[in-house]
Amino acid sequence: MRHWRHPIALAAISLLLALVCTPAVAHSGSMRGGFGGGFAHPLFGPDHVVAMVAVGLWGAFLGPSAIWLLPIVFPLVMAFGGVIGILGVPLPGIEIGIALSAIVLGLMVLLAARPPLAVAAALVGAFAIFHGYAHGAELPPGADAVAYSVGLVVATGLLHLTGIAFGQLARWPAGRMAVRAAGGVIALAGVAFLAAAR
Amino acid sequence: MSAFFSGLVHPLVIPAHLLALLALGLLIGQQRAMLPPLVGFATALAAGLTAIALAIGETAALDVLLAATALAGVLLALAKPLPTFLSTALAAIAGIALGLDSPPEAISLAAANATLVGTGLGACLVLVLVTAAAHCLTRWWQRIGVCIVGSWLAAGAILVLALRFARGLMF
């Protein structure tokens, strides 16, 4: 009976985090400034949501060191992408890059791929630039800089934690199937985003 | 008395100051030598607040504070032991920047001074509390959490610096 407690607790935490992070309805570019605006921005784009969750899910397959490395690498590189976006430096294929991030990261989860940690970090970091650029470029002009940035980063981190929490189900055979299936769904969603971006 | 209390809560209500204190406190709590950076911060903060009391002009204090926050966040994420002089220097830079970025809104001289004293005590109190809390986080997953928070703080500070630059607000 005791070994049932962990998956149930993990599933409950995943559900709670998913409920907090669910309202995804595509880029509108019209979010208000402040913490709420920054917090809502990653959540108001399903392409961002699935990619962030995929980062957490993949971390669970890659092992304990990846669970902490990927959520650390992503915000730092995303900030670099955000700086490029804020400064208006042209970067082609942003939406395509974001859609590809969902496809590739979803496939990594689906296939339970375990490349060297440096390769995984480089891949996640490369996609983080596209996500950060989109956040930076779509920043409302009147936003409170500090509150907006903190909201943006915290929401991104919570999406990662959602993926990590759900990914912990991979410790059990049935949970592993569920996590890999979630990767497949994310990859399919990425294909839809790619079709819409072209 | 209200001027003192408004100063006391000042570091908590200014997001950039709170971010800096969180990043610095977590970083100091991650290190073996905690006293030198804490003393360095308090001394530099007192110097910054004194300069404000002596009506120093506009400075780049906020930008320096954000840069110090970003650096502290990156160092937190790396989770490596730092030389004491480096953590003390970073704490001192953050302290003086925080002090210079805390001009009181009070009209009378007495109220302004009370606000500055409150700000100094409030900032030191927050830093000591965060440092003590961080020092107690010894389990592996707690240390990982601190690293992740460090990367969030660094990312937030970097984005704010870019925004300030793009809007022409940087000193």
Interface residues (C-beta under 8 A of the other chain):
Chain A: I67 W68 P71 I72 V73 P75 L76 M78 A79 F80 G82 V83 I86 L87 G88 G136 L139 A143 D144 A145 V146 A147 Y148 S149 V150 L152 V153 V154 G157
Chain B: P15 A16 L19 V74 A77 I144 C147 I148 G150 S151 W152 A154 A155 G156 A157 I158 L159 V160 A162 L163 R164 F165 A166 R167
